[in-house]
Amino acid sequence: MGPMQSRLAPPAWLVRTLTPQTAPIPWPAVGRAGIAMAAPLAVGLAAGQPAYGALVSMGALSGVIGDTADAYRMRVFNIAVPQLFGALGVMFGTIVFGHGWLAVGALTLIALVSGMMSTIGAVASVSGLLLLLNSVIGAGLPLPGPWWKAPLLLACGGLFVLFLALLAWPFRRQEPERAAVAAAYRAVADLLEAAGKDTYDAKRQAVTQALNTSYDLILARRARAHGRSGPFVRLLSALNVLIPLVEAAPAAHLHGAPLPAGIPAAVRDLADAVETGTTGRPDAGPPDADGPARPSPGHRPSASAPPVPSELAVDVALRHAAAVVYETDPDPYNVDDRLGLPAALRIRVRRATRNVLLSEGSWRYGLRLALCIGIAQGLVSLIAVPRSYWVALTVTFVLKPDFGSVFSRAVLRALGTAVGLVTAAAVLSQVPRGWWDVLALVLLAALIPAASAKGYAYQTAAITPVILLLSDVLNHQGFALVVPRLVDSLIGCGIALIAGYLLWPESWQTRIGDRLASAVEDTAHYVETAFGPATDHASRTRQRRRLYRDLSTVRTEFQRTLTEPPPTGTRAAAWWPLVVAVERIVDATTAARVRVNHGAPDPAPAEVEAVAFHLRELAAGVRSSDRLIEVRAELAGDEEGVLAPLRQEVSAARAITSPDP
């Protein structure tokens, strides 16, 4: 590539952001979206009330966006709860419609509440989004009266999506949870297969994600389950007995030698058994480490079992997992839930409310969103902008916090809107109004879940023509909608970039450094806990799972920051090796604990204290520095002891440096 071509090539951060994700297309959601959004419009046309049908379809659009959960019980929360807040939003917006600066003040206050809600969690984030979006729509569009009619129609659209999503619940009620646990087993099989190889780190990240998904589904179901249903308890037991296999994997990896091929194959057999619900197969136990023989479940290793502690740990864990998975009793060993039952709903609501009101981060985001919405609404109140609600809608979508950086989202929003407007222009200029709109809506709505799986720009490009088509049914502006919407989107992106990004100089070091420092401090505590005499196995397991989940969050935050332009993305890339180093420290700690459990001598308390001391020093340096500073750490100890690999990982982490700015 020549110099001229290099200058004309798009920047690397933009290429990374626009690269489609490899997630599979959710075909059931594609079908539901096409039916849920087109059917209400068809009913409205048949009844002679196309505007009512368009409003129900708009409500269905909100349900389609929230239709992302696999488990049926989670679909109820992901779709129904946000619809309630969306109905409240359109009601508030309708009340202040046409009231000038009163509407500006009301929407600014709603934006503050919406922004603070968005920091609680995924469902609250979508609920806050719909609260603000529908408030903006109600305040900007003349909707059918009286005040309760528009909220009711929009809610009916969302509930129609929920109805379609729950149609198969009586026949497949456990299938999503079962598939998630089976996927966790297959991820662990891949991890064991990668032991001693360069692909191990990537496989371990996949295991963390699979366990997070599985436990989220299982524990969410347990929070609403009454009694101890056999199939559910069996799934929970199968997931819990997978934890010792996960703990044994780092020890096998540090040992350096690949495990026998029969071990990953046996774990995949267990995954198939979990997915199909197969039980009562006493001849289907795991293989011995040096041969294909399969002893009965519950059989303990004999004298011929592998003498290496890491392989012995894998062998014991695999036999126990087979005993539980194939056992007809749903909980033969009364396997405990190592993450614990979620607190009661009222306690979680009270705790979340207290955290939001006392959190500096939630107030900061709420104020930032309120400022941008206030500017957007004030601007369109002073300047005649047709259908001005689109400006505030753009600001809301760009500033939504859990989809990436504000800068990249603004750029992607502008690009996606431009592509979507080209599609909308073709539809509005070539498709006759009336029943042809129904066919066009079937095709366009079906693209939303498929495009959403590929990235934010693709989702925007799919949603834009749908909204414009439904807006045309309400106001009959036709092709005249296209150009103003592009101008409105560019204005909204500009407001988000200036008032929501440039005016809030929160350095990426503060956002990421604090989280990473906290993870390093938790790692120091985990090292002390792993070799403490008074800590039981369940407590260590809960702490390790929480630590891996926190590290997964840190990794996600880094990936978001990497999508920002230089220098932010470049500086984040310089810190990336430390994230990997901390993950390796956790792995080395778990591996050392496994070796102790299977015969290796306990490390000296002084060795444990030295490792924890250096980790806390590392955490303090991360929290107080703008860039990584090299520290030569000499950790003395037994070179043949179980902590030798851990000391090496800590020394390597402290020796990491970042390039000069």
Secondary structure by P-SEA (a helix, b strand, c coil): ccaaaaaacccaaaaaaacccccccaaaaaaaaaaaaaaaaaaaaaaccaaaaaaaaaaaaaaaaacccccaaaaaaacaaaaaaaaaaaaaaaaacccaaaaaaaaaaaaaaaaaaaaccaaaaaaaaaaaaaaaaaaccccccccaaaaaaaaaaaaaaaaaaacccccccaaaaaaaaaaaaaaaaaaaaaccccaaaaaaaaaaaaaaaaaaaaaaaaaacccccaaaaaaaaaaaaaaaaaaaaaaaaaacccccaaaaaaaaaaaaaaaaccccccccccccccccccccccccccccccccaaaaaaaaaaaaaaaaaaccccccccccccccccccaaaaaaaaaaaaaacaaaaaaaaaaaaaaaaaaaaaaaccccccaaaaaaaaaaaccccccaaaaaaaaaaaaaaaaaaaaaaaacccccaaaaaaaaaaaaaaaaaaaacaaaaaaaaaaaaaaaaaaaccccccccaaaaaaaaaaaaaaaaccccccccccccccaaaaaaaaaaaaaaaaaaccccccaaaaaaaaaaaaaaaaaaaaaaaaaaacccaaaaaaaaaaaaaaaaaaaaaaaaaaaaaaacccccccaaaaaaaaaaaaaaaaaaacccbbbbbbccccccccccaaaaaaaaaaaaacccccc
